Amino acid sequence: MAVVPGSCYAQTMAKRFDNKVVWITGGGSGIGRALASAFAKEGAIVAVSGRREERLREVVEELEAKGAKGLAVRCDVTDEASVAEAVRKVVRTLGGLDVAIANAGFAVAGRIEKLSAADWRRQLDVNVIGAAMTARYAIPHLRERKGRLVLVGSIASMMPSPRVGAYAASKYAVRAIGQALSVELHGSGVTCTTIYPGYIESELGQVDNQGRFDPTREDRRPKSLLWPGDRAARVMVDAIEKRKRDYTFTAHGKAGAFAGRHMPGLVHFSLTRRKK
């Protein structure tokens, strides 16, 4: 489906990704959904993946209603065969792959002494293994077009995060994967951008430790610090377009990341003085 003249996207897009194929895991909600819209405005053909097919269809319908082209591809990133098949379907249907974004993820909450092995496996399977398998199966196709690989991390990977230790550990691992990939892919024409957001409006705080979304669940993240998804998506697209190796954003995210890396003693002191 071509972009319709006079449509919302035809009027506003800068076309930095004109006719480029962008695949986003976790594309049915939150940051992934916002990224789909932002890339479509830049002229991209967007494939979104996730487990909830109805959400994926909603995203594609939104894109097509504004004159862009989208594709819904069901994918469970904890299932290697599912990831491999999703990549094949994107490439087979859309003709190639220019940008692959490993965005799928959720957060297991609770003190480490209370978390079970099953809690840890769910957390690492989605956030770590899922990102690694997304990279594994996307890279061969990205090589053909000198494309961009993107890993969505978190500022939690740079500072201690009490009661979300499992989530922080998973994002520390994503950070390491991104750093390793930047070296391994050097000279191939493919770049790896690892993005570390602060607090962003999403369903993250309304998903339980089993990965189930509950719209009635209270999101306990500080509302005053939550960036709107569309604003976050715009700065992420900029970083991806510029092939930045690492990108941290939101003011509180940058401050937290700096403190966690360079002033760990002060961070420890601050966190241990909080009320239990």
ZADO-1210 file (C-alpha; in nm, 4 decimals, padded with zeros to 6 digits):
<atoms>
<atom x="00.0000" y="00.0000" z="00.0000" code="MET" pos="1"/>
<atom x="00.1556" y="00.3287" z="-00.1080" code="ALA" pos="2"/>
<atom x="00.1438" y="00.6446" z="00.0999" code="VAL" pos="3"/>
<atom x="-00.1689" y="00.8373" z="00.0116" code="VAL" pos="4"/>
<atom x="-00.1065" y="01.1966" z="-00.1065" code="PRO" pos="5"/>
<atom x="-00.2517" y="01.4421" z="00.1412" code="GLY" pos="6"/>
<atom x="-00.2566" y="01.1846" z="00.4210" code="SER" pos="7"/>
<atom x="-00.1223" y="01.2614" z="00.7680" code="CYS" pos="8"/>
<atom x="00.2040" y="01.0797" z="00.7046" code="TYR" pos="9"/>
<atom x="00.2489" y="01.2138" z="00.3515" code="ALA" pos="10"/>
<atom x="00.2280" y="01.5694" z="00.4806" code="GLN" pos="11"/>
<atom x="00.4619" y="01.5416" z="00.7793" code="THR" pos="12"/>
<atom x="00.7239" y="01.2758" z="00.7167" code="MET" pos="13"/>
<atom x="01.0864" y="01.3759" z="00.6647" code="ALA" pos="14"/>
<atom x="01.1384" y="01.0463" z="00.4774" code="LYS" pos="15"/>
<atom x="01.4610" y="00.9571" z="00.6542" code="ARG" pos="16"/>
<atom x="01.3429" y="00.5950" z="00.6346" code="PHE" pos="17"/>
<atom x="01.1547" y="00.6173" z="00.3065" code="ASP" pos="18"/>
<atom x="01.0600" y="00.2625" z="00.1960" code="ASN" pos="19"/>
<atom x="01.2892" y="00.1079" z="00.4567" code="LYS" pos="20"/>
<atom x="01.1574" y="-00.2049" z="00.6268" code="VAL" pos="21"/>
<atom x="01.1454" y="-00.1742" z="01.0053" code="VAL" pos="22"/>
<atom x="01.0624" y="-00.4713" z="01.2308" code="TRP" pos="23"/>
<atom x="00.9677" y="-00.4030" z="01.5951" code="ILE" pos="24"/>
<atom x="00.9186" y="-00.6748" z="01.8569" code="THR" pos="25"/>
<atom x="00.6783" y="-00.5845" z="02.1350" code="GLY" pos="26"/>
<atom x="00.5130" y="-00.3637" z="01.8757" code="GLY" pos="27"/>
<atom x="00.1553" y="-00.3931" z="01.9970" code="GLY" pos="28"/>
<atom x="00.1738" y="-00.1490" z="02.2870" code="SER" pos="29"/>
<atom x="00.3826" y="00.1101" z="02.4698" code="GLY" pos="30"/>
<atom x="00.7147" y="00.2139" z="02.3210" code="ILE" pos="31"/>
<atom x="00.6845" y="-00.0396" z="02.0403" code="GLY" pos="32"/>
<atom x="00.3511" y="00.0990" z="01.9241" code="ARG" pos="33"/>
<atom x="00.4803" y="00.4567" z="01.9451" code="ALA" pos="34"/>
<atom x="00.7902" y="00.3582" z="01.7466" code="LEU" pos="35"/>
<atom x="00.5733" y="00.2034" z="01.4764" code="ALA" pos="36"/>
<atom x="00.3909" y="00.5343" z="01.4304" code="SER" pos="37"/>
<atom x="00.7118" y="00.7393" z="01.4411" code="ALA" pos="38"/>
<atom x="00.8867" y="00.5256" z="01.1790" code="PHE" pos="39"/>
<atom x="00.5786" y="00.5296" z="00.9555" code="ALA" pos="40"/>
<atom x="00.5871" y="00.9106" z="00.9651" code="LYS" pos="41"/>
<atom x="00.9449" y="00.8839" z="00.8397" code="GLU" pos="42"/>
<atom x="00.8301" y="00.6819" z="00.5383" code="GLY" pos="43"/>
<atom x="00.9079" y="00.3329" z="00.6678" code="ALA" pos="44"/>
<atom x="00.7181" y="00.0127" z="00.6023" code="ILE" pos="45"/>
<atom x="00.6627" y="-00.1211" z="00.9539" code="VAL" pos="46"/>
<atom x="00.6246" y="-00.4803" z="01.0735" code="ALA" pos="47"/>
<atom x="00.5130" y="-00.5245" z="01.4343" code="VAL" pos="48"/>
<atom x="00.5436" y="-00.8434" z="01.6361" code="SER" pos="49"/>
<atom x="00.4092" y="-00.9646" z="01.9669" code="GLY" pos="50"/>
<atom x="00.1931" y="-01.2342" z="02.1244" code="ARG" pos="51"/>
<atom x="-00.1392" y="-01.0441" z="02.1199" code="ARG" pos="52"/>
<atom x="-00.2506" y="-01.0545" z="01.7587" code="GLU" pos="53"/>
<atom x="-00.5473" y="-00.8229" z="01.8116" code="GLU" pos="54"/>
<atom x="-00.3105" y="-00.5502" z="01.9344" code="ARG" pos="55"/>
<atom x="-00.0863" y="-00.5972" z="01.6328" code="LEU" pos="56"/>
<atom x="-00.3821" y="-00.5670" z="01.3955" code="ARG" pos="57"/>
<atom x="-00.4885" y="-00.2463" z="01.5694" code="GLU" pos="58"/>
<atom x="-00.1429" y="-00.0968" z="01.5119" code="VAL" pos="59"/>
<atom x="-00.1441" y="-00.1928" z="01.1441" code="VAL" pos="60"/>
<atom x="-00.4944" y="-00.0507" z="01.0987" code="GLU" pos="61"/>
<atom x="-00.3807" y="00.2782" z="01.2546" code="GLU" pos="62"/>
<atom x="-00.0825" y="00.2968" z="01.0199" code="LEU" pos="63"/>
<atom x="-00.2854" y="00.2151" z="00.7106" code="GLU" pos="64"/>
<atom x="-00.5567" y="00.4655" z="00.8057" code="ALA" pos="65"/>
<atom x="-00.2874" y="00.7340" z="00.7875" code="LYS" pos="66"/>
<atom x="-00.1536" y="00.6218" z="00.4518" code="GLY" pos="67"/>
<atom x="00.1377" y="00.4044" z="00.5639" code="ALA" pos="68"/>
<atom x="00.2002" y="00.0343" z="00.5167" code="LYS" pos="69"/>
<atom x="00.2155" y="-00.2118" z="00.8041" code="GLY" pos="70"/>
<atom x="00.2414" y="-00.5837" z="00.8690" code="LEU" pos="71"/>
<atom x="00.1360" y="-00.7802" z="01.1775" code="ALA" pos="72"/>
<atom x="00.3528" y="-01.0826" z="01.2529" code="VAL" pos="73"/>
<atom x="00.2794" y="-01.2871" z="01.5628" code="ARG" pos="74"/>
<atom x="00.5986" y="-01.3732" z="01.7521" code="CYS" pos="75"/>
<atom x="00.6859" y="-01.5064" z="02.0972" code="ASP" pos="76"/>
<atom x="01.0465" y="-01.3994" z="02.1562" code="VAL" pos="77"/>
<atom x="01.0936" y="-01.6761" z="02.4155" code="THR" pos="78"/>
<atom x="01.0482" y="-01.9308" z="02.1335" code="ASP" pos="79"/>
<atom x="01.3486" y="-01.9402" z="01.9013" code="GLU" pos="80"/>
<atom x="01.1539" y="-02.1029" z="01.6187" code="ALA" pos="81"/>
<atom x="00.8882" y="-01.8312" z="01.6460" code="SER" pos="82"/>
<atom x="01.1521" y="-01.5586" z="01.6131" code="VAL" pos="83"/>
<atom x="01.3118" y="-01.7276" z="01.3128" code="ALA" pos="84"/>
<atom x="00.9750" y="-01.7639" z="01.1407" code="GLU" pos="85"/>
<atom x="00.8794" y="-01.4029" z="01.2153" code="ALA" pos="86"/>
<atom x="01.1960" y="-01.2759" z="01.0470" code="VAL" pos="87"/>
<atom x="01.1364" y="-01.5014" z="00.7472" code="ARG" pos="88"/>
<atom x="00.7802" y="-01.3727" z="00.7112" code="LYS" pos="89"/>
<atom x="00.8885" y="-01.0079" z="00.7306" code="VAL" pos="90"/>
<atom x="01.1586" y="-01.0564" z="00.4684" code="VAL" pos="91"/>
<atom x="00.9419" y="-01.2738" z="00.2444" code="ARG" pos="92"/>
<atom x="00.6446" y="-01.0339" z="00.2568" code="THR" pos="93"/>
<atom x="00.8226" y="-00.6982" z="00.2536" code="LEU" pos="94"/>
<atom x="01.1325" y="-00.7870" z="00.0519" code="GLY" pos="95"/>
<atom x="01.4071" y="-00.7360" z="00.3082" code="GLY" pos="96"/>
<atom x="01.4974" y="-00.5850" z="00.6437" code="LEU" pos="97"/>
<atom x="01.6625" y="-00.2502" z="00.7179" code="ASP" pos="98"/>
<atom x="01.5981" y="-00.1955" z="01.0895" code="VAL" pos="99"/>
<atom x="01.5330" y="-00.4589" z="01.3578" code="ALA" pos="100"/>
<atom x="01.4308" y="-00.3385" z="01.7039" code="ILE" pos="101"/>
<atom x="01.4443" y="-00.5810" z="01.9987" code="ALA" pos="102"/>
<atom x="01.1877" y="-00.4029" z="02.2127" code="ASN" pos="103"/>
<atom x="00.9852" y="-00.6877" z="02.3671" code="ALA" pos="104"/>
<atom x="01.0188" y="-00.6995" z="02.7439" code="GLY" pos="105"/>
<atom x="00.8519" y="-00.6860" z="03.0839" code="PHE" pos="106"/>
<atom x="00.9532" y="-00.6433" z="03.4475" code="ALA" pos="107"/>
<atom x="00.9472" y="-00.8987" z="03.7280" code="VAL" pos="108"/>
<atom x="00.9049" y="-00.7173" z="04.0595" code="ALA" pos="109"/>
<atom x="00.9957" y="-00.8263" z="04.4105" code="GLY" pos="110"/>
<atom x="01.2851" y="-00.8609" z="04.6494" code="ARG" pos="111"/>
<atom x="01.5458" y="-01.1078" z="04.5243" code="ILE" pos="112"/>
<atom x="01.5038" y="-01.3254" z="04.8327" code="GLU" pos="113"/>
<atom x="01.1363" y="-01.3701" z="04.7384" code="LYS" pos="114"/>
<atom x="01.1716" y="-01.4504" z="04.3677" code="LEU" pos="115"/>
<atom x="01.1512" y="-01.8097" z="04.2450" code="SER" pos="116"/>
<atom x="01.3619" y="-01.9731" z="03.9767" code="ALA" pos="117"/>
<atom x="01.0539" y="-01.9608" z="03.7535" code="ALA" pos="118"/>
<atom x="01.0327" y="-01.5825" z="03.8030" code="ASP" pos="119"/>
<atom x="01.3959" y="-01.5465" z="03.7000" code="TRP" pos="120"/>
<atom x="01.3555" y="-01.7706" z="03.3951" code="ARG" pos="121"/>
<atom x="01.0550" y="-01.5742" z="03.2690" code="ARG" pos="122"/>
<atom x="01.2422" y="-01.2477" z="03.3137" code="GLN" pos="123"/>
<atom x="01.5589" y="-01.3606" z="03.1389" code="LEU" pos="124"/>
<atom x="01.3791" y="-01.5570" z="02.8672" code="ASP" pos="125"/>
<atom x="01.1894" y="-01.2501" z="02.7477" code="VAL" pos="126"/>
<atom x="01.4336" y="-00.9660" z="02.8043" code="ASN" pos="127"/>
<atom x="01.7668" y="-01.1382" z="02.7415" code="VAL" pos="128"/>
<atom x="01.7154" y="-01.4512" z="02.5322" code="ILE" pos="129"/>
<atom x="01.4444" y="-01.2725" z="02.3341" code="GLY" pos="130"/>
<atom x="01.6775" y="-00.9854" z="02.2476" code="ALA" pos="131"/>
<atom x="01.9619" y="-01.2213" z="02.1611" code="ALA" pos="132"/>
<atom x="01.7449" y="-01.4336" z="01.9305" code="MET" pos="133"/>
<atom x="01.6001" y="-01.1247" z="01.7644" code="THR" pos="134"/>
<atom x="01.9553" y="-01.0149" z="01.6892" code="ALA" pos="135"/>
<atom x="02.0655" y="-01.3604" z="01.5756" code="ARG" pos="136"/>
<atom x="01.7969" y="-01.4037" z="01.3120" code="TYR" pos="137"/>
<atom x="01.7828" y="-01.0411" z="01.1985" code="ALA" pos="138"/>
<atom x="02.1558" y="-00.9853" z="01.1454" code="ILE" pos="139"/>
<atom x="02.1975" y="-01.1953" z="00.8261" code="PRO" pos="140"/>
<atom x="01.9251" y="-00.9896" z="00.6556" code="HIS" pos="141"/>
<atom x="02.0529" y="-00.6607" z="00.7966" code="LEU" pos="142"/>
<atom x="02.3955" y="-00.7401" z="00.6466" code="ARG" pos="143"/>
<atom x="02.2394" y="-00.7447" z="00.3004" code="GLU" pos="144"/>
<atom x="02.1261" y="-00.3824" z="00.3378" code="ARG" pos="145"/>
<atom x="02.3849" y="-00.2462" z="00.5821" code="LYS" pos="146"/>
<atom x="02.1015" y="-00.2038" z="00.8245" code="GLY" pos="147"/>
<atom x="02.0528" y="-00.1094" z="01.1865" code="ARG" pos="148"/>
<atom x="02.0044" y="-00.3371" z="01.4877" code="LEU" pos="149"/>
<atom x="01.8489" y="-00.1780" z="01.7957" code="VAL" pos="150"/>
<atom x="01.8275" y="-00.3124" z="02.1514" code="LEU" pos="151"/>
<atom x="01.5960" y="-00.1407" z="02.3984" code="VAL" pos="152"/>
<atom x="01.7647" y="-00.1431" z="02.7380" code="GLY" pos="153"/>
<atom x="01.6985" y="00.0657" z="03.0480" code="SER" pos="154"/>
<atom x="01.8736" y="00.3024" z="03.2847" code="ILE" pos="155"/>
<atom x="01.8200" y="00.0191" z="03.5343" code="ALA" pos="156"/>
<atom x="02.1268" y="-00.1377" z="03.3713" code="SER" pos="157"/>
<atom x="02.3464" y="00.1390" z="03.5122" code="MET" pos="158"/>
<atom x="02.2298" y="00.1698" z="03.8708" code="MET" pos="159"/>
<atom x="02.1006" y="-00.0539" z="04.1519" code="PRO" pos="160"/>
<atom x="01.7274" y="-00.1013" z="04.1504" code="SER" pos="161"/>
<atom x="01.5865" y="-00.2448" z="04.4738" code="PRO" pos="162"/>
<atom x="01.2765" y="-00.4634" z="04.4360" code="ARG" pos="163"/>
<atom x="01.3286" y="-00.4875" z="04.0608" code="VAL" pos="164"/>
<atom x="01.6621" y="-00.6686" z="04.0779" code="GLY" pos="165"/>
<atom x="01.5596" y="-00.9321" z="03.8243" code="ALA" pos="166"/>
<atom x="01.4562" y="-00.6668" z="03.5727" code="TYR" pos="167"/>
<atom x="01.7763" y="-00.4694" z="03.6341" code="ALA" pos="168"/>
<atom x="01.9851" y="-00.7849" z="03.5879" code="ALA" pos="169"/>
<atom x="01.8130" y="-00.8564" z="03.2574" code="SER" pos="170"/>
<atom x="01.8847" y="-00.5052" z="03.1332" code="LYS" pos="171"/>
<atom x="02.2468" y="-00.5272" z="03.2487" code="TYR" pos="172"/>
<atom x="02.2662" y="-00.8330" z="03.0220" code="ALA" pos="173"/>
<atom x="02.1064" y="-00.6459" z="02.7312" code="VAL" pos="174"/>
<atom x="02.3653" y="-00.3733" z="02.7795" code="ARG" pos="175"/>
<atom x="02.6448" y="-00.6319" z="02.7589" code="ALA" pos="176"/>
<atom x="02.4918" y="-00.7882" z="02.4478" code="ILE" pos="177"/>
<atom x="02.4751" y="-00.4483" z="02.2805" code="GLY" pos="178"/>
<atom x="02.8363" y="-00.3682" z="02.3661" code="GLN" pos="179"/>
<atom x="02.9528" y="-00.7047" z="02.2328" code="ALA" pos="180"/>
<atom x="02.7490" y="-00.6726" z="01.9140" code="LEU" pos="181"/>
<atom x="02.8899" y="-00.3268" z="01.8431" code="SER" pos="182"/>
<atom x="03.2356" y="-00.4860" z="01.8333" code="VAL" pos="183"/>
<atom x="03.1333" y="-00.8035" z="01.6497" code="GLU" pos="184"/>
<atom x="02.9479" y="-00.6121" z="01.3781" code="LEU" pos="185"/>
<atom x="03.2173" y="-00.3487" z="01.3275" code="HIS" pos="186"/>
<atom x="03.3100" y="-00.3250" z="00.9607" code="GLY" pos="187"/>
<atom x="03.0090" y="-00.5275" z="00.8440" code="SER" pos="188"/>
<atom x="02.7985" y="-00.2236" z="00.7564" code="GLY" pos="189"/>
<atom x="02.5493" y="-00.3188" z="01.0274" code="VAL" pos="190"/>
<atom x="02.5398" y="-00.1043" z="01.3415" code="THR" pos="191"/>
<atom x="02.4005" y="-00.1805" z="01.6846" code="CYS" pos="192"/>
<atom x="02.2309" y="00.0935" z="01.8874" code="THR" pos="193"/>
<atom x="02.1460" y="00.0221" z="02.2506" code="THR" pos="194"/>
<atom x="01.8911" y="00.2633" z="02.3953" code="ILE" pos="195"/>
<atom x="01.8503" y="00.3323" z="02.7671" code="TYR" pos="196"/>
<atom x="01.5187" y="00.5068" z="02.8395" code="PRO" pos="197"/>
<atom x="01.4091" y="00.6550" z="03.1679" code="GLY" pos="198"/>
<atom x="01.0428" y="00.6317" z="03.2679" code="TYR" pos="199"/>
<atom x="00.8142" y="00.6128" z="02.9627" code="ILE" pos="200"/>
<atom x="00.4365" y="00.5812" z="02.9448" code="GLU" pos="201"/>
<atom x="00.3672" y="00.2154" z="02.8713" code="SER" pos="202"/>
<atom x="00.1986" y="-00.0945" z="03.0091" code="GLU" pos="203"/>
<atom x="00.5187" y="-00.2029" z="03.1855" code="LEU" pos="204"/>
<atom x="00.3847" y="-00.1194" z="03.5304" code="GLY" pos="205"/>
<atom x="00.0579" y="-00.3057" z="03.4674" code="GLN" pos="206"/>
<atom x="00.2096" y="-00.6414" z="03.3773" code="VAL" pos="207"/>
<atom x="00.2463" y="-00.8984" z="03.6550" code="ASP" pos="208"/>
<atom x="00.5377" y="-01.1349" z="03.7217" code="ASN" pos="209"/>
<atom x="00.3832" y="-01.3927" z="03.4893" code="GLN" pos="210"/>
<atom x="00.3841" y="-01.1446" z="03.2029" code="GLY" pos="211"/>
<atom x="00.0066" y="-01.0912" z="03.2105" code="ARG" pos="212"/>
<atom x="-00.1353" y="-00.7463" z="03.1407" code="PHE" pos="213"/>
<atom x="-00.3918" y="-00.6221" z="03.3936" code="ASP" pos="214"/>
<atom x="-00.5453" y="-00.2801" z="03.3104" code="PRO" pos="215"/>
<atom x="-00.6648" y="-00.2441" z="03.6711" code="THR" pos="216"/>
<atom x="-00.3168" y="-00.2898" z="03.8142" code="ARG" pos="217"/>
<atom x="-00.1679" y="00.0280" z="03.9626" code="GLU" pos="218"/>
<atom x="00.1402" y="00.1605" z="03.7845" code="ASP" pos="219"/>
<atom x="00.3631" y="00.2713" z="04.0713" code="ARG" pos="220"/>
<atom x="00.6193" y="00.4517" z="03.8610" code="ARG" pos="221"/>
<atom x="00.6376" y="00.8274" z="03.9339" code="PRO" pos="222"/>
<atom x="00.3798" y="00.9863" z="03.7052" code="LYS" pos="223"/>
<atom x="00.5584" y="01.3212" z="03.7065" code="SER" pos="224"/>
<atom x="00.8599" y="01.1606" z="03.5373" code="LEU" pos="225"/>
<atom x="00.6759" y="00.9594" z="03.2705" code="LEU" pos="226"/>
<atom x="00.7533" y="01.0731" z="02.9157" code="TRP" pos="227"/>
<atom x="00.4713" y="01.0351" z="02.6595" code="PRO" pos="228"/>
<atom x="00.5358" y="00.7460" z="02.4227" code="GLY" pos="229"/>
<atom x="00.5292" y="00.9605" z="02.1081" code="ASP" pos="230"/>
<atom x="00.7939" y="01.1957" z="02.2484" code="ARG" pos="231"/>
<atom x="01.0145" y="00.9010" z="02.3443" code="ALA" pos="232"/>
<atom x="00.9715" y="00.7453" z="02.0014" code="ALA" pos="233"/>
<atom x="01.0821" y="01.0636" z="01.8241" code="ARG" pos="234"/>
<atom x="01.4150" y="01.0847" z="02.0066" code="VAL" pos="235"/>
<atom x="01.4698" y="00.7109" z="01.9655" code="MET" pos="236"/>
<atom x="01.4197" y="00.7347" z="01.5893" code="VAL" pos="237"/>
<atom x="01.6739" y="01.0186" z="01.5792" code="ASP" pos="238"/>
<atom x="01.9322" y="00.8078" z="01.7642" code="ALA" pos="239"/>
<atom x="01.8669" y="00.5090" z="01.5391" code="ILE" pos="240"/>
<atom x="01.8938" y="00.7181" z="01.2235" code="GLU" pos="241"/>
<atom x="02.2302" y="00.8541" z="01.3425" code="LYS" pos="242"/>
<atom x="02.3503" y="00.4999" z="01.4241" code="ARG" pos="243"/>
<atom x="02.4482" y="00.5991" z="01.7768" code="LYS" pos="244"/>
<atom x="02.6129" y="00.3168" z="01.9656" code="ARG" pos="245"/>
<atom x="02.4475" y="00.4089" z="02.2979" code="ASP" pos="246"/>
<atom x="02.1705" y="00.6538" z="02.3712" code="TYR" pos="247"/>
<atom x="02.0296" y="00.7492" z="02.7107" code="THR" pos="248"/>
<atom x="01.7351" y="00.9827" z="02.7371" code="PHE" pos="249"/>
<atom x="01.5041" y="01.1738" z="02.9681" code="THR" pos="250"/>
<atom x="01.6717" y="01.4122" z="03.2115" code="ALA" pos="251"/>
<atom x="01.6139" y="01.1834" z="03.5070" code="HIS" pos="252"/>
<atom x="01.7426" y="00.8910" z="03.3032" code="GLY" pos="253"/>
<atom x="02.0681" y="01.0678" z="03.2223" code="LYS" pos="254"/>
<atom x="02.1114" y="01.1785" z="03.5841" code="ALA" pos="255"/>
<atom x="02.0447" y="00.8296" z="03.7172" code="GLY" pos="256"/>
<atom x="02.2735" y="00.6639" z="03.4660" code="ALA" pos="257"/>
<atom x="02.5569" y="00.9072" z="03.5428" code="PHE" pos="258"/>
<atom x="02.5190" y="00.8634" z="03.9174" code="ALA" pos="259"/>
<atom x="02.5012" y="00.4865" z="03.8901" code="GLY" pos="260"/>
<atom x="02.8193" y="00.4664" z="03.6815" code="ARG" pos="261"/>
<atom x="03.0283" y="00.7361" z="03.8479" code="HIS" pos="262"/>
<atom x="02.8920" y="00.7781" z="04.1999" code="MET" pos="263"/>
<atom x="02.7832" y="00.4316" z="04.3129" code="PRO" pos="264"/>
<atom x="02.8641" y="00.5054" z="04.6779" code="GLY" pos="265"/>
<atom x="02.6369" y="00.8079" z="04.6807" code="LEU" pos="266"/>
<atom x="02.3575" y="00.6119" z="04.5112" code="VAL" pos="267"/>
<atom x="02.3918" y="00.3316" z="04.7668" code="HIS" pos="268"/>
<atom x="02.3803" y="00.5828" z="05.0521" code="PHE" pos="269"/>
<atom x="02.0697" y="00.7496" z="04.9082" code="SER" pos="270"/>
<atom x="01.8814" y="00.4270" z="04.8451" code="LEU" pos="271"/>
<atom x="01.9603" y="00.2740" z="05.1836" code="THR" pos="272"/>
<atom x="01.8316" y="00.5858" z="05.3622" code="ARG" pos="273"/>
<atom x="01.4886" y="00.5549" z="05.2080" code="ARG" pos="274"/>
<atom x="01.2015" y="00.4235" z="05.4154" code="LYS" pos="275"/>
<atom x="01.1642" y="00.0480" z="05.3818" code="LYS" pos="276"/>
</atoms>
